[in-house]
Amino acid sequence: MKIGQFSEKSGLTNYTIRYYEKIGVLHKPNIDDSGHRDYKQSDLELINWVTCLKNSGMLLQKIKEYSQSFRTKNEPKVVAILELHFLKLIAKKKDIEHYIEVTQEKFLNLKSS
């Protein structure tokens, strides 16, 4: 698929896609005979996962490391990166649950007075 269709399906701008290629988060796709980027379904699956990692707080440098390790099939590195991210997400979840509880308590106290 061309970059426009890839952009539409991924929800990212053409600029962001090119930037991710430039910094190594995405590999450079094949170029077709007309000189256009030609993305595969696997590229779309990867970019959707990258977006998930970014939205959940992983830094682009770590996403780049993950992506490169994934492409080179460095499974121990991929597992280590995901495990650390998972543990950070669990800690954030606990913090957020605490904040919700405290806020709810404050809200209910204000509402009942």
VONU-200991 format. One record per residue (C-alpha): residue number from 1; residue in one letter; chain; z, x, y. Coordinates in nm, 2 decimals. Layout:
N
NODE   resi   resn   chain        z        x        y
NODE    NUM      a       A        Z        X        Y
...
This chain:
113
NODE   resi   resn   chain        z        x        y
NODE      1      m       A     0.00     0.00     0.00
NODE      2      k       A    -0.07     0.11     0.36
NODE      3      i       A     0.21     0.20     0.60
NODE      4      g       A     0.19    -0.14     0.78
NODE      5      q       A     0.24    -0.34     0.46
NODE      6      f       A     0.51    -0.09     0.35
NODE      7      s       A     0.68    -0.13     0.69
NODE      8      e       A     0.67    -0.51     0.65
NODE      9      k       A     0.81    -0.51     0.30
NODE     10      s       A     1.08    -0.26     0.38
NODE     11      g       A     1.18    -0.40     0.72
NODE     12      l       A     1.15    -0.06     0.87
NODE     13      t       A     0.93     0.05     1.16
NODE     14      n       A     0.63     0.28     1.10
NODE     15      y       A     0.82     0.53     1.32
NODE     16      t       A     1.13     0.52     1.10
NODE     17      i       A     0.92     0.56     0.78
NODE     18      r       A     0.74     0.86     0.92
NODE     19      y       A     1.07     1.01     1.04
NODE     20      y       A     1.22     0.97     0.69
NODE     21      e       A     0.92     1.15     0.55
NODE     22      k       A     0.96     1.43     0.82
NODE     23      i       A     1.33     1.49     0.74
NODE     24      g       A     1.28     1.47     0.36
NODE     25      v       A     1.45     1.14     0.28
NODE     26      l       A     1.11     1.01     0.16
NODE     27      h       A     0.85     1.24     0.01
NODE     28      k       A     0.51     1.24     0.17
NODE     29      p       A     0.29     0.98     0.00
NODE     30      n       A    -0.05     1.03    -0.13
NODE     31      i       A    -0.33     1.01     0.13
NODE     32      d       A    -0.63     0.80     0.04
NODE     33      d       A    -0.99     0.89     0.10
NODE     34      s       A    -0.98     0.74     0.45
NODE     35      g       A    -0.67     0.95     0.55
NODE     36      h       A    -0.42     0.67     0.53
NODE     37      r       A    -0.08     0.69     0.36
NODE     38      d       A    -0.08     0.52     0.02
NODE     39      y       A     0.27     0.41    -0.08
NODE     40      k       A     0.37     0.30    -0.43
NODE     41      q       A     0.61     0.03    -0.55
NODE     42      s       A     0.85     0.31    -0.65
NODE     43      d       A     0.85     0.42    -0.28
NODE     44      l       A     0.94     0.07    -0.17
NODE     45      e       A     1.23     0.06    -0.43
NODE     46      l       A     1.35     0.40    -0.30
NODE     47      i       A     1.34     0.30     0.07
NODE     48      n       A     1.52    -0.02    -0.01
NODE     49      w       A     1.80     0.18    -0.18
NODE     50      v       A     1.80     0.43     0.11
NODE     51      t       A     1.85     0.14     0.35
NODE     52      c       A     2.14     0.01     0.14
NODE     53      l       A     2.30     0.35     0.14
NODE     54      k       A     2.25     0.39     0.52
NODE     55      n       A     2.38     0.04     0.59
NODE     56      s       A     2.69     0.11     0.37
NODE     57      g       A     2.78     0.41     0.58
NODE     58      m       A     2.62     0.71     0.41
NODE     59      l       A     2.49     0.97     0.65
NODE     60      l       A     2.12     1.05     0.66
NODE     61      q       A     2.19     1.41     0.56
NODE     62      k       A     2.37     1.29     0.24
NODE     63      i       A     2.09     1.04     0.18
NODE     64      k       A     1.84     1.32     0.21
NODE     65      e       A     2.04     1.53    -0.04
NODE     66      y       A     2.06     1.23    -0.28
NODE     67      s       A     1.69     1.15    -0.25
NODE     68      q       A     1.58     1.51    -0.31
NODE     69      s       A     1.82     1.54    -0.61
NODE     70      f       A     1.69     1.21    -0.75
NODE     71      r       A     1.32     1.33    -0.72
NODE     72      t       A     1.40     1.66    -0.89
NODE     73      k       A     1.60     1.47    -1.16
NODE     74      n       A     1.92     1.66    -1.08
NODE     75      e       A     2.13     1.39    -1.24
NODE     76      p       A     2.47     1.56    -1.20
NODE     77      k       A     2.42     1.59    -0.83
NODE     78      v       A     2.29     1.23    -0.80
NODE     79      v       A     2.60     1.11    -0.99
NODE     80      a       A     2.84     1.32    -0.77
NODE     81      i       A     2.69     1.19    -0.45
NODE     82      l       A     2.70     0.82    -0.56
NODE     83      e       A     3.05     0.86    -0.70
NODE     84      l       A     3.19     1.00    -0.37
NODE     85      h       A     3.01     0.72    -0.18
NODE     86      f       A     3.15     0.46    -0.42
NODE     87      l       A     3.50     0.59    -0.37
NODE     88      k       A     3.46     0.58     0.01
NODE     89      l       A     3.33     0.22    -0.01
NODE     90      i       A     3.63     0.12    -0.22
NODE     91      a       A     3.87     0.27     0.04
NODE     92      k       A     3.68     0.09     0.32
NODE     93      k       A     3.70    -0.23     0.13
NODE     94      k       A     4.08    -0.20     0.10
NODE     95      d       A     4.11    -0.13     0.47
NODE     96      i       A     3.89    -0.43     0.56
NODE     97      e       A     4.09    -0.66     0.33
NODE     98      h       A     4.41    -0.54     0.51
NODE     99      y       A     4.25    -0.60     0.85
NODE    100      i       A     4.14    -0.95     0.74
NODE    101      e       A     4.49    -1.03     0.62
NODE    102      v       A     4.66    -0.91     0.94
NODE    103      t       A     4.41    -1.09     1.16
NODE    104      q       A     4.44    -1.41     0.96
NODE    105      e       A     4.82    -1.39     0.99
NODE    106      k       A     4.80    -1.34     1.37
NODE    107      f       A     4.54    -1.62     1.40
NODE    108      l       A     4.76    -1.87     1.20
NODE    109      n       A     5.07    -1.77     1.40
NODE    110      l       A     4.89    -1.84     1.73
NODE    111      k       A     4.73    -2.16     1.60
NODE    112      s       A     5.07    -2.30     1.49
NODE    113      s       A     5.25    -2.22     1.82
